Amino acid sequence: MPKMKTKSGAKKRFRVRPGGTVKRGQAFKRHILTKKTTKNKRHLRGAVGVHETNMGHMSQMLPGQGI
């Protein structure tokens, strides 16, 4: 039986934490930043976790990661 392949786009965008949660980058902070407020841009800093309703999709995209 061949190994299941990981989606190459997903392995570049997500990291699996030791507890089994998935870390992702924040969207809406790459360009057109002049019209966004400083408060809005400040809250977009850092990484956030993937919501539990999307964890089924994450386990399909990242097989063998312990999700």
C-alpha positions, 0 to 999 in steps of 0.5 A, a space after each residue: 500500500 503506498 503512503 498517503 501524500 501530504 498536501 504540499 500547500 498545507 505543509 507550508 501554511 500549517 504547523 501541528 502543535 504537540 497537543 494536536 492543535 494546528 497553528 496557522 497564519 493570520 489573513 488580511 495583513 499582506 497588502 492594502 494596509 493603508 486603509 486599515 487602522 493601526 488597531 486592526 493591524 495590531 490585532 492581526 499579529 501573531 499566529 492563531 489556531 485552526 477552529 475545531 470545525 475545520 480539523 477534519 479537513 486538516 487531518 485529510 490534508 496532513 495525514 500522519 501528523 497526529 491530528 
